[in-house]
Amino acid sequence: MNEEDLRAKYEQQRPFLQAWGEAVAHEILSRLVKEIGPDRSLDEFLKIPPKPRIKTTRSFLAKAVSAGNRYACPLDEITDKVGVRFVVLLRTEIGIVAQIVERCERWQAEKSRDFDAERCERPHHFDYQSVHYIVRSLRPETMDGVEIPTGTPCEVQIRTLLQHAYAELAHDTTYKPSLAVDHVVRREIAKSAALVEATDDIFVGVKGRIESVHQELRRVHSALMEVYEARVGPVTDRSPRLTYCLLDPYRDHLAEMTPATLAQFLDQHDFVPDRIRQRASLSVLYSDPCVIALYFFVQNHPDLLPERWPVDRTHLEMIYCDLGISTEGRL
């Protein structure tokens, strides 16, 4: 097939390639929303908005006829004519997207690049890090009036933000002849690949430590909401934001708070729910379940609470007064 015929046939494919790329991106995003749950937004999970990219005709022809490629039928053999990239923060999050790709019954997914497998095969080699899939439609589909044939391919790339930065720079050394022969540049790029992997390992460890703390804060927040709704009234904002902000300095005492201990405290100080209700419309603090934890801590650790208090102390004085505990030398 000559170049003009190849150009014409590729131009005919572009509409359904674009439609399939958009269908793949939408399917993965809709499943990802369910996978990550209501406590995390897509904008937080994905660091760059995924947008299907279709090869320009010029780019396709350049790949089809370049000397290093031996395609008998470029239209069938080139599988990255359209692609969509998902960029996450940490390596451990790549697997979340990968599972969605592998489990979707709408297409057949085949790994075309697997960083973990390559690392096992070549443990001393540091290079481009990413997971690539080729997903092919299993049946004919119609999207916005465009017919998508069975077997239409779309490349799905999944990488971290660090891997993405490396890939964007390394792309120049691969495709620009003026840099490809520069051994100094190649060496620097290889060094950066090793740093990317090492940095990602550190980030994963840090995230793990943070998550262990957040898990305990989430448990406490859940206990506080349960008690607040039972003793004070409905919780209008279920976000754990204030709990995280105000109680994190006391993480070594969080284990003391359970639904049982909080209920016992309120049984012994049954006026506290009334005080909270009276002030709920005046301050966001009293409309948030974490206020019960503050009463609890003032009663049980009157010296510790002000010592680590992270914000203005105005409300603390009111809570000490409610409980009949002196603020002298404390606030």
C-alpha positions in Angstrom: 0.0 0.0 0.0 1.5 3.3 -1.0 1.6 6.4 1.2 -1.4 8.1 -0.3 -3.6 5.1 0.1 -2.4 4.7 3.7 -3.2 8.4 4.4 -6.7 8.0 2.9 -7.5 4.9 4.9 -6.2 6.3 8.1 -8.3 9.5 7.7 -11.3 7.2 7.3 -10.5 5.5 10.6 -10.0 8.7 12.7 -13.6 9.3 13.6 -14.2 5.9 15.1 -10.8 5.9 16.7 -11.7 9.1 18.4 -15.1 7.8 19.5 -13.5 4.6 20.9 -10.9 6.6 22.8 -13.6 8.7 24.4 -15.7 5.6 25.2 -12.7 4.0 26.9 -11.9 7.1 29.0 -15.5 7.5 30.1 -15.9 3.9 31.0 -12.7 3.9 33.2 -13.6 7.2 34.8 -17.1 6.1 35.7 -15.8 2.9 37.3 -13.0 4.8 39.1 -15.5 7.0 40.8 -17.1 4.0 42.4 -13.8 2.4 43.2 -12.2 5.3 45.1 -15.5 6.0 47.0 -17.2 9.2 48.1 -14.4 10.4 50.4 -12.0 11.1 47.5 -12.7 13.0 44.3 -11.4 12.2 40.8 -9.6 15.5 40.7 -7.7 14.5 43.8 -6.9 11.0 42.6 -6.0 11.8 39.0 -3.2 14.5 38.7 -3.8 15.3 35.1 -7.3 15.1 33.5 -7.4 12.0 31.1 -8.1 13.1 27.6 -8.1 10.8 24.6 -5.4 11.7 22.1 -5.5 10.5 18.5 -2.4 10.4 16.3 -2.2 13.0 13.7 -2.1 11.7 10.1 1.5 13.0 9.8 2.6 11.2 13.0 0.9 8.0 12.0 2.6 8.0 8.5 5.9 8.8 10.1 5.7 5.8 12.3 4.3 3.6 9.6 7.1 4.3 7.1 10.1 4.9 9.4 13.2 2.8 8.7 13.1 1.1 12.1 9.6 -0.3 11.7 8.6 -3.3 9.7 4.9 -3.2 9.4 3.2 -5.5 6.9 -0.1 -3.7 7.5 0.4 -0.5 9.6 -3.3 0.2 9.9 -3.8 -3.1 11.8 -0.4 -3.4 13.5 0.0 0.1 14.9 -2.1 -0.1 18.1 -1.5 3.4 19.6 -3.4 5.3 17.0 -5.6 6.6 19.9 -4.7 6.5 23.5 -5.7 7.9 26.9 -3.3 8.4 29.9 -4.2 8.2 33.6 -1.7 9.9 35.9 -1.9 9.2 39.6 0.3 10.3 42.5 1.8 7.0 43.8 2.9 3.7 42.3 0.5 1.8 44.5 -2.4 3.7 42.9 -1.5 2.4 39.4 -3.0 -1.0 40.4 -6.4 0.6 41.1 -6.7 1.8 37.5 -5.1 -1.4 36.1 -7.7 -3.6 37.8 -10.5 -1.6 36.2 -8.9 -2.0 32.8 -8.4 -5.7 33.2 -11.9 -6.4 34.6 -14.0 -4.5 32.1 -16.2 -6.8 30.1 -16.5 -4.2 27.3 -13.1 -4.9 25.8 -10.2 -7.3 25.7 -7.2 -5.9 27.5 -3.6 -6.9 26.9 -0.6 -5.5 28.6 1.9 -4.0 26.2 4.2 -2.6 28.8 4.5 -3.7 32.5 7.0 -1.8 34.6 6.9 -4.4 37.5 7.6 -7.3 35.1 10.5 -5.4 33.4 12.0 -4.6 36.8 12.0 -8.3 37.7 13.6 -9.2 34.4 16.2 -6.4 34.5 16.7 -5.4 38.2 19.9 -3.3 37.5 18.2 -1.4 34.6 16.4 1.9 35.2 14.3 3.3 32.3 10.9 4.4 31.4 8.3 3.4 34.0 4.7 2.9 33.1 2.0 0.3 32.6 0.5 0.2 29.1 -2.6 -1.7 27.9 -4.1 -2.2 24.5 -7.9 -2.5 24.9 -9.9 -3.8 21.9 -13.6 -3.5 21.5 -15.3 -6.9 21.8 -18.4 -6.0 19.7 -19.5 -3.3 17.3 -20.6 -0.1 19.0 -22.2 3.1 18.0 -21.1 6.3 19.8 -22.8 9.6 18.8 -23.7 8.2 15.4 -20.2 6.9 14.8 -19.8 3.1 14.3 -16.9 1.5 16.1 -15.8 -1.8 14.6 -15.0 -4.9 16.7 -11.3 -5.0 17.5 -10.7 -1.3 17.4 -7.6 -0.7 19.6 -7.0 2.0 22.2 -3.8 2.3 24.2 -4.3 3.0 28.0 -1.2 4.3 29.8 -1.1 4.4 33.6 1.7 6.1 35.3 2.6 8.3 38.4 3.2 12.0 38.2 6.9 11.4 38.7 7.0 8.8 35.9 5.1 11.2 33.7 7.6 14.0 34.2 10.4 11.6 33.4 8.7 10.2 30.3 8.0 13.7 29.0 11.7 14.5 29.2 13.0 11.1 28.1 10.8 11.3 25.0 13.2 13.9 23.5 16.2 11.6 23.9 14.3 8.8 22.1 12.8 10.8 19.2 15.2 13.7 18.5 18.3 12.5 16.7 20.4 15.4 17.9 20.0 14.2 21.5 19.9 10.5 20.9 23.7 10.4 20.1 24.6 12.5 23.2 25.8 10.0 25.8 25.9 12.6 28.5 22.2 13.3 28.1 21.4 9.6 28.1 23.4 9.1 31.3 21.6 11.9 33.0 18.2 10.6 31.9 19.2 7.1 33.3 20.1 8.6 36.6 16.8 10.5 36.8 15.0 7.2 36.2 16.6 5.7 39.2 15.8 8.7 41.3 12.1 8.6 40.2 11.8 5.0 41.4 13.6 5.8 44.7 11.5 8.9 45.3 8.3 6.9 44.6 9.3 4.3 47.1 9.8 7.0 49.7 6.5 8.6 48.9 4.7 5.2 49.3 6.3 4.8 52.7 5.3 8.3 53.8 1.7 7.8 52.5 1.5 4.5 54.5 2.4 6.3 57.7 0.0 9.1 57.1 -2.8 6.6 56.2 -2.3 4.7 59.5 -2.9 8.0 61.4 -5.8 8.9 59.2 -7.4 5.5 59.8 -7.4 6.2 63.6 -8.8 9.7 63.1 -11.5 8.3 60.8 -12.4 5.8 63.5 -12.7 8.5 66.1 -14.7 10.7 63.8 -17.1 7.9 63.2 -17.5 7.4 66.9 -18.0 11.1 67.5 -20.7 11.3 64.8 -22.5 8.3 66.3 -22.6 9.9 69.8 -23.4 13.4 68.5 -26.4 12.2 66.5 -27.7 10.2 69.4 -27.2 12.9 72.1 -27.2 16.3 70.3 -28.9 16.1 67.0 -28.3 15.5 63.2 -24.8 16.2 61.8 -25.1 18.7 58.9 -21.6 18.3 57.7 -20.1 14.8 57.9 -16.7 15.8 56.6 -13.9 14.8 59.0 -12.0 18.0 58.3 -12.3 19.6 61.8 -11.6 16.2 63.5 -8.3 15.9 61.5 -7.3 19.5 62.2 -8.1 19.7 65.9 -7.4 16.2 67.1 -4.3 15.2 65.2 -2.0 16.8 67.9 -3.5 14.3 70.4 -3.1 11.2 68.3 -1.4 9.4 71.2 -4.6 9.7 73.2 -7.2 8.9 70.5 -7.5 5.2 71.6 -9.3 6.5 74.7 -12.3 7.6 72.6 -14.8 4.9 71.7 -18.6 5.1 71.5 -18.7 3.5 74.9 -16.3 5.9 76.7 -17.9 8.9 75.0 -21.4 7.8 76.0 -20.2 7.2 79.6 -18.7 10.7 79.7 -22.0 12.3 78.5 -23.9 10.2 81.0 -21.8 11.8 83.7 -22.0 15.3 82.2 -25.6 15.2 80.8 -25.7 19.0 80.5 -23.0 19.0 77.7 -25.4 18.1 74.8 -27.6 21.1 75.8 -24.7 23.5 75.8 -23.6 22.2 72.4 -27.1 22.6 70.9 -27.4 26.1 72.3 -24.2 27.2 70.5 -24.5 25.1 67.3 -26.0 28.0 65.4 -23.3 30.4 66.6 -20.1 28.5 65.8 -19.1 25.8 63.3 -17.2 24.1 66.2 -20.4 23.3 68.1 -22.1 22.0 65.0 -19.3 19.5 64.4 -19.0 16.2 66.2 -15.4 16.9 67.2 -16.6 19.3 69.9 -17.6 16.3 72.0 -13.9 15.2 71.9 -12.8 18.6 73.2 -15.1 18.3 76.2 -13.8 14.7 76.7 -10.2 15.8 76.6 -10.7 18.9 78.8 -12.2 16.6 81.4 -9.6 13.9 81.2 -6.5 15.9 80.2 -7.0 19.5 81.3 -3.3 20.4 81.1 -2.6 18.6 77.9 -5.3 20.1 75.7 -4.2 23.8 75.7 -0.5 22.7 75.4 -1.1 21.3 71.9 -4.2 23.3 70.8 -3.6 24.2 67.2 -6.0 27.2 66.8 -7.5 30.1 68.7 -8.3 29.3 72.4 -11.5 31.4 72.8 -13.8 28.3 72.7 -11.6 26.4 75.1 -12.3 28.8 77.9 -16.0 28.3 77.4 -15.6 24.5 77.6 -13.4 24.7 80.7 -16.1 26.9 82.3 -18.9 24.5 81.3 -17.0 21.6 83.1 -16.1 23.7 86.1 -12.4 23.3 85.5 -10.1 26.2 86.2 -8.2 27.8 83.3 -5.6 29.4 85.6 -2.1 28.5 84.4 -3.6 26.6 81.5 -4.9 29.2 79.1 
